[in-house]
């Protein structure tokens, strides 16, 4: 007779490692299938078929992103229990024993069989759905051992949902034995939260209630969800299967995907099996770069779990990781469209998702930032070499990587300079940017301000398009290309801002200094700024970070801004949301020219009061994508009503989202270019 051993922390973490590997593997297989889909009539599809594959790609990618949310939830539970999350996994195809015999995982292009396999993997416990043809296990085996062991032992399960039910039961038993405080002893600030990434799984785990809630969310959204949840992964895959069947009935020759390799590898396989060696050099080089982006993404996320919130490098690592996903995707699509090589003449390539031998996080400190920068530069150079073929997908990846490398160079340098300083909300105002010194060759920039005959306004010094006008108590700064002509300046201070005159038109000394600074504060675009010379304080950051959505117009932002990774220099900006500005990301008034129509009164959503309402607000315009905003923010309507209070958001700037002001992915469908 055997007695069941009490569940140990080590056993729980071991089981969570398997859950992380399972979610990670599923995410990769879904991505692979999505990347293989043909897109557009120029890839051999009819108009109806092309519209369908675009929808399928979007839906499968959404499922993959949700799997990443599940993976994050598992990582957070692991960290809450005091463990270090598992980021690695075995390479494809998985050898028997890593998962139960009935859970077969391999990379394969989209097909009826692959789709049926996805349905089988995501099936509810009581489902009778069969596995896809060709995905049967090579042989049956049992991993579990009911005898008591101190060493963590694998367990068997028929469905993923059943596995999570076992995890829930084991967590509950462990907490009942040791107590909540002892069980969840990990530093919650090491976990990922919605301050770093807006995923469903990114809610900190602090107790058994939040841990069990995370497990339930995983099951209800994907694995083991009942058929009543029409938005579950299981039901979404069935809907794709139904539509595929209808299109095949119309056109039996319909081929929705390229013949991408099953389990591609970059070197000659060391043993026989279901693997395709990518011999074509362009294909192999493309997969190599995509794999490198993927591996660096894992490094960055794993490193973020060693950095306690609110260390600035934590959010930066997550941002760079998500950016690498955007670079990886077009390269993976490109690989599926290139030949595998002479040994497999009827087969294309495909991204192999090669895993690192060890994905353990790098030690915190200066060395990690330097490692990441070195790797980004190596990745950028390899992508530049690929770009000589003028392929649009490679060019897209290159654009993203160029932006990521530039941001990483600037931001890691700032963190290294300020380390170990941690950004905190409510910190003092940043030192104002120094006023540039004009070059000696500029006639208008030499010497002190000059009063022109017949004009009371002094001649400005102009440096890189920015005017610096000297007054008695302050230097007024005017950046004309940011001006959206709200006219507060010319209506509230007509003596200072002299409209409709030739030549200099700003006279800072025409009204009191305090009145002038108040007018500057009303300039929503930040085109008018100042630097005091009389010992009085310069403009301070606002007590609440506000993003105002203007009717048919831009975002008007007042916050302690960190725009595109740059040091703080301004607390006011207007950013384009119509997609037509010629000075992106800033508004230039083009919304009037294109007759942009968008409500300034969106519905109120998540509006719970934030514990902190000020602090740094980072805004990063993603290449050909939305504005990625991180920090404490209140999004308000044009009339001041609260729309949402958030700590991270993706705001639409293509003008096409159906969920304005938030991004819904329309920028990719309409080919938005930033």
N, C-alpha and C positions, 0 to 999 in steps of 0.2 A: 504493500500500500504506500502511495506517495502522497505527500502533503504539499500544497502549493506554497512556494516561498513568497514572503512579502515583496511587493514591488519596490525595487531600489531606485534611487535617482539615476544611477548608471544605466539601469535597464530602460528607464523612461527615455533618457537621452539617446540611447542606442536605437530605440524604436522611432524616435523623432528623426534621427538621421536617415532611417529608411524612408520615412514619410517625405523628407526633403528630397532624397534621391528620386523617389517616385514622381513627385510633382515636377521636379526638374526635368526628368526624362520625358514625361508627357508633354511638357511645354515645348521641348525641342522637336518632338515628332509632329506636333501640330504646326509649328512654324515651318518645318520642312515641307509638309503637304501644301501649306498656303503659298510658299515661295515657288512651288512647281506649277501653279495654275497659269494657264494662258490668259492674257489680258488684252482685250480689244480685237476688233475685226482684222487687224493687220497680222494677227497671230493665228489665223485660220478659223475664226469663229464667226457665226452669224451675229446679227445685232442682239437678238434675244439671248443667245448663248453667252455673248460677251458681257451683257448686263448681269447675267446670273453668276458668272465666275467672279466678277467684281464684288457682288454681294457675298459670295461664299468666302472669298479671301478676307473681306472685312469681318465676317462673322467668326471665321477660324482664328484670325489674329486677335479678335476680342477675347475669345476663349483662352488663347495662349497668354494674353496679358492677365486675365483673371487667374490662370494657373500660377503666374508669377506672384499675384496677390496671395494665393494659397501658400505658396512657398515662403513668402514673407511672414505670414501668420505662423507657420511652423518654426521659422527662425526665431521669431519673437517669443514663442512659448519656450523654445530651447534656452534662449538667453534669460528668460524669467526664472527658469529652474536652476540657473547658475552655470549652464553649459555654454560652450562655444559653438555656434551654429555650423552645420555641415554645408559646405559650398561645392564640394567635389562630387564626382559621380564616376561610374565606370564608362568606358567608351563603347560606342555602338559597333556591332550588336552586342547586347548584354549576354554574358555567359550564364548558363543555367545555375540557379542557386542564389543569385543576387536578389531576385524577387520570387514569389511563389510560381509554381510551374505554369499556372494558367494566365499569368501576366507576362505576355510577350511584348517586348519593346524593340522596335527597329525603325530606322529612317527609311521612308518609302514615299514616292510621289502620290499625289491625290488620285484616287480611283474608287470604284464601288467597293472593292475589297478593303481598302484602307479606311474608307468611311465607315464600313460595317465594323471594323476593328475598333475605331474610336467609339462607336455606339456601345460596343461590348465592354470596353474599358470603363465607360461612364455609366453603365447600366445600374438601375436600382437593384436592391437585393433580391426582390421577387421577380425580376425580369427573366424572360425566356429567350431574349435576343441571343443568337449564336455569334461566335467570333467570325471575323472575316476569313475568307478562304486564303490559305497559305500562312495563316498566323497561328496554326496549331503548334503546341509545344512539341519539341523533338522527342521528348520522353516525359513520363510522369514521375514525380518524385515528391517526397515529403521533407520539409525543412524543420518543422516544429518538433520539440521534445518536451513532454510534459513533466519529466523528472526535474526535481528542484536543482537549480544550478546557481552558483554565485556569478559565473560568467553569463553575460547577456546572451540569450539564444534567440534565433529568428523564429517568427511565428508564421503560420499559414493562414490565408484568408481567401475566400472565394471572390469577394468584390472589394473595391477600394472603400466603399461605404462601411463594410464590415470591419475593415482595418481601423478606420477612424472610431468606430464604436468601441473597439478594444482599447484604443488609446484613451478615449474618454473615461472608460471604466478604470483603467490603470492610473490615470491622473487622479481620479476621485479617491481611489483606494490609498494612494500615496499621501494625499493631503489629509485624509482621515487618520492616517497613522502618525504623521509628523506635525500636522498643523499648518495653517495657511502661511504664517510668517516664516516658518522654517522652510517650507516647500518653495515658496516664491522669494528666494533670497537674492536673485540676480539684480543688478543695477538696471532699473527701468530706463534710465537715460541712454543705455547702450542700444536699446531696441530702436528699430525704425518706426517712425510715426508719420502722421499726415503733415507734420512740419517739414519732412524731407520728401515725401512722395504721396500722391493722392491715390492710393490703392485701397481696396476694400479691406485687405488683410493687415493694413498698417495701423492697427489700433494697439496701443501698449497693453501688454498682459501683466496684470498686477495681482491676480488672485484666481481661484478655481472658477469663479463665475465667468471672468473674461476669457480664460483659457477654453472652457467648455463652449462658450459662445463662439469662439473662433473656429473650433471644430465643427460646430453645427452650421456655421456659414459656409465652410468648405463643402460639406455634404449637400446642403440645400442648393448651392449654386452649381455644383458640378457633379461630383462623384456620389452616386447613390441617391440623387434627388428623385422625388416622386414625379410621376408624369403630370401631376397637377401644376408643377412649376414649369410653365411653358418657356421660361427664359433660361432654364438649366442647360448645361452643356449637352446632356443626353437628348433633350427635346430639340435643341438647335441642330444637332447633327442629324436627327431624324428628319427634320424639315428640309435640310439640304439633300438628304437621300431621296425624299419624295420629289423634290424639284428636279434632281438629276434623272430620276426615272421618267418623269414627264418629258423632259427634253430628249432623252434617248428614244422614247417612243416616237417622237417626231423625226428624229435623225439618228438612226442606229449607228452611224459613223461618228457621232459626236465624241471628240477627244478633249476633255476639259483641261488636261494637264500635259506638260512636256514629259517625255520618258526619262525623268531624272533617275540617277543611280539608286539602287537599294544598298544602303550602308556604304557610301563612298569612303575611300581612304586615300591618303596622300603618299603612301609608300606601298611597295609590293607586299601583299598579305603574307605573313609568315606561316599561315596554314590555310588549308582549303576551307571554304565556307561562303556564306552569303555576303560577300564583300566585293566592291568594284574599285579597282585601282585606277585613279585618275592620271592617265599618262599624258594627256594633252597639256602642254605647259601653260597656256593661257588659262585654262580651266583650273589647273592646280594652283597657279599664282593667285587667282581670284579667290579660291577657297581658302588659301593660306591667309590672305588678308582678312577675310570674313571671320575665320577661326581666331585670329589674333585679336580682333575687336571683341569677340565673344569672351575670350580668356581674360583680357584686360578688364572687361566689364565685371567678371567674377572677382577679380582681384580688388577692384574698387569697392564693390559691395561688401566683400568680406572685411576690408579695412574699415569701412564705416561702422561695423559692429564693435570695433575697439575704441571708438571715439565717443565720449559722452556728450550728449546734447547739453549746451548749445555750441559746442566747438565748431567753428566755421568750416573746418575740413570735412565734417560729417555730411553736411548738405552738399558740399562741392563734389564729394566722391559719388554720391547718389546721382546728382545731375550729370556728371560725366559718364556714369554707367548707362543712364537712359539715353544720352546722346550717342553712345557707341552702338546701342541697339538700332538707332535710326541710321547709322552708317552701315551697320552689318546687313540690314534688310535688303537694300538694293544690290549689294554684292552677292548675297545668297540667291536672289532672283536671277542675276546675271549668270551665276554658275549653273543654274538649272537649264539655261538656254545654250550652253556651250557643250561641245562633244566630250565624252569621257576619254576617248583615245582609241587606237587601232584594235586593241584586244576586245573592245566592246563597241562595235561600230553602230549598233542600233540603240545606244544608250547615251544619255547626257550626263553631265556632272551634277553636283549638288554639294551644299555645305555639309561638312562632316561633324561639326560641333565637337572638335577634338578637345578633350578635357585635359587640364593640367595634371601632372603627376601629383601635385599637392597644391590645393587652392587655399591653403592657410593664409590668414591675413599677414601683411607686412607689419613689422613693429612700428608703432606710432612715432612720429618725429620727422625731422628734416629729411632723413633718408628715404622715407616713403614717398614724399612729394617729388624728390629727384628721380626715384625709380619710375613713377607714373609719367613724369615729363619725358624721360628718356624713351619710354615705351610708346608714348604718343607720337614722338618725333619719328621713331622707327616705323610706326604704322602709317604715318602721313607720307613718308618717303616711299614706302612700298605701294601706296595707293597712287601717288604721283606717277610712278613707273607704269602702273596699269592704265592710267588715264591717257596714254599716248594713242590708244585705240579709238578715242573719241566716243566711247559708248556713253549714253545718257545716264545709265544707272551708276556707272563708275564715277562720272562727273558729279552726280548727286552725293555719293559717299564722300568724295574728295571735299566738296563744299562743307559738309557737316564736320569732317575731321579737321579741316583748316580752322573752322570756328572753335571747335573744342580745344584744339592745341593752343590757340591764342588765349582763350579764357583760362586754361590751366596754367599757362606761363604767368599770366598776370596775377591770378588769384593765389596760386601756391606761393608765389613770391611775396605777396602781401601777408599770407599766413605765416610764412617763414620769418618775415621781418617782425611781425607782431607776436609770434609765439613766445610764451604760452598764453597770451592774452585771449580770453574767451569773450565773444560778443554777447552783450546782455542788453535786454530791452531797457529803455530809459537812460541809456548812456548819454554822456554829454554831447553837445553838438560837435560835429567834426570841424577841424580847422578849415577855414575857407581856402579854396584853391588860390594859389598865388597868381597875381595878375601878370600875364606874360609880358616880357620885354619885347618891344617891336624891333624889327631889324633896322639897321641904320640906313638901308636903301629906301625905306618907305618915307616919303616926304611928309605924309600926314602923321607919322609916328615919331618924328624927331622932336626932342625937347618937350616943353610943357604945352598944355592946351593953348590954342590960339583963338582969339576972338576975331572973326572976320568983320571987315567994315560993313556996317548996316545990318549986322546980324548979331543978336545978343547971345546966341548959343555958341559954346566953344566947339572947336574942331576936335573930333574924337581921334584917339589913337586906334587904328584898326589892325588887329592881329588875327590872321586866319579867319576872317569873316566876322569877328566879334569886335564891337566898338566899346572903347573904354573912355568915358567922359568924366573929366576931373571936376569935382565941385569943391566947395570949401570944406565940408565935413565928411564927404564920402566920394568914392569913385563909383559912378553908375555904369553898369555893364548892360549892353544891349546886344542880343544875338538874334538878328533879324530873321534868319532862316527857321527859327522856332516859333516866330510870332504867328498867331492864328487870328489876329485882329479882333480881339474881344472888346477893345476900345475903352477899357477902364482907364488907361493912361491918358488918352486925349480928352476924355470927358470929365475925369476927376482932377486932372492936373494940366489944364490947357496952357497954363503959363510955362510949364516945364516941357511938355510934349507938344511942340508947335506943329500942328498938322498943315499939310499942303504948302510947304515952303521948299525952296531949292537949297541944297547944301545942309549944313548942320541944323538939327531941329530939336535937340534936347539940351535944356539949360537947368542943371541940377540945383542951382542956387535961387531959382525963382520962387520957391515956397520953402516952408520950414523943412528941416531934415526929417523930423518925425513924420510929417504928412507925406513926404516923398517915399519913405520906407513903407508906409502903409499902402500906398498905391502899388509899390513893387510887389508887396505880398498878395495883392489881388490879381496879379498877372498869372493866369492859370497855366500858361505854357512855360513859365520860367524864362521867357525871353528877356525880361527885365530883372536884374539882380543888382546887388551892391556890395561894396566892402567899405566899412566905416573907417574913417581916419581920425575920429575925434575921441577914441578910447571907449566908445560905447559898443555894446555887443552887436555882432552881426546877426543875421536871421537865425533863429533856433528851429530845430525840428518840431513838427506839430505834435501835440499830445495824443492824437489819434491818427493813424495812417488811413487815408481815405482815397478810394478810387471811384470817381463819379462817372456814370455812364450818360453821356450827353445824347439827347434826341437827334438821330440822324448825323451824329458827329463823333468826336474822338473820346478817348478816356482822359479825364482830367484828374491828375494824381497829385496829392499832397502827402508827402511821407519822407521818412529818413531814407532817401533813395540810394541804392547801389545799382546803377544802370549798367547792364551788360558787363558786370564785374569791375567797373571803374570805381575809383575812390569817390566818396561822397563829395559832391560839389554843388548840389542844387536840391531843393525840397519841393519843386513844382515842375511838372511836365505834362504835356498833352501828347498822347500816343495814338497813332492811326489805328482805327478799327474798320475802316472801309476797304482797305487793301489797295487803294489807289495812290497813296502819297508817293511823291517823287523824292521824299526825304525820310524814308522809313528808317527807324521805327517811329519817327516823330510825325505829328500831323502837320500838313502844309496847306490845309483848306481844300484838298482835292475832293472831299466828300460833297462839296457843293457842285463841283463840275460833273461828277458822276451821278448826282441825284441819289446819294446813298440814303436808303430808307431803313431805319432800325430804331426800335423803341428806346426811349430814355427811361422807361418805366417798367423794366422787367419784373416778373413776379418775385416775391420774397421767398427765399429758400432757407438754407441753414443759417439761422440768425441768433443762435445762443451767444450770450456775451462771452467774449474772450477774457481770460484772466489778465492778460497784458494787451494793451491796444496800441502801443508805440513800438519803437525799436527799429532796427534796420529792415528795410524792405528791398529784397533783391529782385530785379526784373531782368530776365534774360530773353531777348528775342531769339527764338529757335529758327535756324535756317529753313526758309520756306514753310514755316510752321507758326504756332501760336506764341504768345507771350507767356513764358514760364515765370510765375510770381511766387516768391516764398517769403514768409514773414507774417506778422500780425497785420491784418487788413480788414477794413470794412468797405464792402462794395455798396455804393449808394446810387439811387436813381437821380435823375436830373433835378428832382424837387427835394432831394435830401432823405427820402425814405430808405431804410436799410433793405438791401437786396440779399446780402449774405455777409456773414462774418467768418473768415477762413484764415488758415495758416499756410495754405498753398493752393494755387489755382493755375489753370491753363486758360488764358483769355484769348478769344478769337481775334485775329487781326487780318483775316482774309476777306471778311465781310460776308461770308456765305454760311456760317453756322446756323443751324435751325434751333440752337439752344443758347443764343446770345444772352449774356456776354461771354459764355463759356465755349470753349472749343469742342467740337463734336467730330473732328477728323475731316471736315469738308475740304480743308486746304489741300489734302492729298488728292481728293477726287477731282477738284477743279484746276489742279496744276498751279496753285498759288506760288509766286516767286517773290522772295523778299529782297 
